[in-house]
Amino acid sequence: MKRYKRTLLSIALLSFSVLFEGCSDAVGSLTSMTAIKTDPSMPTIRKVKTVVDKTSIGFEWQPIKDKRVEGIDIYRGIPSSGTQKMTKIATIGNRYATHYVDTTVRPGKTYLYTFKTFGVLFGSVPGAVVKVKSAPPLPAVDFAKAYLADSGVVKLLWVPHSYPGVADYVVERRLDGGAWKYLDTVKGRLNPEYIDMSPAKGHRYGYRIVARTADGVRALPSRALSIDVR
């Protein structure tokens, strides 16, 4: 009989373990999936410090001491004239955490954030809405020009970007005023030229140069350069 009870207990523990793992989150060991009701007495995060970069925004808040709290849900939205829609972007399954970095933002964009704490059965009301703007994109290269180096050959020249973190330049081209398309990549911040050997005669081409950092952050594009190929 004791062996039978131990077997039933083992099966129950195994089932609980599978259920718990199915509710786990990559950010922490527990998520808000079990917090099905709102409890106004649960602590909220109202004061948040921010640090901005071009493609990331960092947050810091005070430690949460309430032992009912198991973790924090983070929501993000964008400003609009109508009802604000906030979407959950992360769950931190540890109430001792006091930092989070959103690495999915775009340069020069404004975002809204709010934080909700949760426990095993209850979640808090949303905290204060934090409005924050990511750092602006890198400026465009200062000067660029295009000219016919020979019949059917276009040469592009520009001044190397002043930002030391620039790793390469993306050359984009368009045909007869159409959409911009990727043409090639010029590696090295101090490499200031590109020669296009492929344009067809009798057409007008547009060119622009976009500086890019080693981690893929694009600067603003240069002014559009137009040239008739003959």
N, C-alpha and C positions, 0 to 999 in steps of 0.2 A: 504493500500500500504506500509506504514512504517513497519507494522508487517511482511509483506512478505519479505521486504528487510532484516529485522533483522533475519528472519529465514534463508535466504540464507547466510547471514554473519556467523551465528552460524554453519551452515553445512560446510562452507569453513574453518573456524577455526578448527573445529573438524577434518576435513580431513588433514589439515596441521599438527595438533598434532599427528595424527596416523603416518603420513609419517616421522615426525621428530623422534618419538620414535622408528620406525623401523630402523633408521640409528644410533641409540645411541649405545654406547659402555660401557662395565662394568667398564672401567677405568675412563671414563669421560662422560660429557653430550653431547659432540660433537665429531664426528670422521672425518677422512679424506676422507670419501666416497664421499663427495661433491667436494673435491679438484681434479678436473679432468684434470687440465692443470698445467704445470710447469712454474713458474715465477722466472727467475734468480735473480730478485731483492728481493725476499723473504729472510729473514735472515736465516742463517745456523748456526748449532752448530759445532764449530771447536775445542774448547778446552774442554775436558772432564776429570775430575778426577775420579779415580777408587779405590775401596776398595774390596779386594778379600777374600773370605772364601772358604771352601771346596765345598759347594753346592750352593753358591750364589755369585753374583758380584754386587756391588753397584756403581752407577754413580752419578756424580754431575756436573752441568754446570751453567753458569752465567744466571741470569734472562733475559728473552726476553721482550724487551720494545716496539717492533713494534706492534701496535694495530691491524694490519692486521692478525696477527697470532692468531689462535684459539686453536692450540694444537700441539702435537709432535708425530710423528710415530717413532718407534724404530725397527731397523732391525738387524738380527744376521746371521752370516755365520761361516763357518769353513775354515781355510787356505787350499788351494789346489794349485796344479801346473797349473791348467787351469783357466778358467773364474770363478771369484768368484760369487757365488749365495747367495744373501742375502734375507732372509725371514722375513716378518714383524712379530714380536712377541708381540707387545703391542702398544696401542694408549693411549696417555695421553691427555684428552680433556680439558686442562687448560694451557694457556701459562704461568701462574705464577708458575707452578711446576718447580722445579729445581733438583729433585732427582728421581731415578728409581732403583729398585733392581730386577735383574733376578735371580729367585730362581729355575731355571730348568737346571742348569749346573751340570756337573760331576766333581769330584775331578781330578786335574792334567791335565785338558784339555785346549787347546788354542782356543779362539773364536775371531771373528771379529764383530764389532758393528759399525753402523752408524745411524745418526739421521736426520730426515726431518721434517721441520715445515710445517704446512698447515693452510690455511684460508678457507673461505667459498667456493671460486671458484678456488683457486690456491694453489699449493704446491711448496716447495723449491726444489732445487737440493740437493742431499745427502751431508751431512757434512763430516768432516774428518772421515776416517776409524780408529777405535780404536782397537788395538790388545791387548788382555789381557788373561792371563792364571789364571785359578782358583787355589786355594791352593792345594798342594799335598795331597794324601790320608794319613791316619794314617799308620804308619809302622806296620808290622806284629808282633805277639807275639815273644819274643826273643828266646824261647826254647819250643820245643814240642817233645814228644815221644809217641810211641805206643808199647804195649807188650801184650802177652797172659797172662791174669790173671788166666785163667783156660781153660779147653777144650771148645772151642766155645765161649769164653768170651774175648773181647778186651778192654783193659783199656788205656785211653788217659790221658796224663798229660802235662801241660804247665805252664809257668811262667805267672802270672797275668800281664795284659797289664799295662804299666806305665802311660798311659793317664787317668786322673781321670774321664773324661767324658764317659768312656766305661761303658755300662750298661749290656751287655750280650755277649755271644759267640755263633756263628752259627757253628755247626759241620756238615761238608759235607763228603760224602763217595762215593767211586766209586768201582765197581766190575770188577775185572780182566782187569784193564786198561781202562774201559769205561768212560762215561761222569760223571762229578761230580753231585751229587744229594744231596738235603737237607736231613739231618738225624734228627737233633734235635737242640734245643736251651738251652744253659746253662745260667741261669740268675745270675747276680752279677759279678762285675769286679774281685773280689777276690776269686771266685770259680774256681779252676784250674784243674778240672778233669771231665771226662765223661766215663761211662762204657757202652759198646755196647754189649747187650745180644742177638742180633739177627743175627749175621753173620752165614752163612752156612759153614760147614766144607768142606775142599777140594778146597777152592778158595782163591785167593789173593785179599785183600782189600786195598784200599787207603783211607787215612783220611787227612783232613786239618781243621784248626780252623780259623775262621774269627771273630775278635773282632768287635763290633758294638756299636755305641753311642745310647743314648736315642732317638734321632731324626732319627735313621735309617741309619746313615752314616757308611759304611763298611770300615774297615781297609784292608790293603793288606792281602791276605791269608798266613797262615803259610806255611812252606815247606811241601811238600807232604810226608806223612808217609805211608810206605807199610809194610804189614804183611801177612804171610800165615797162614790161620786159619785151625787148625787140631783138 
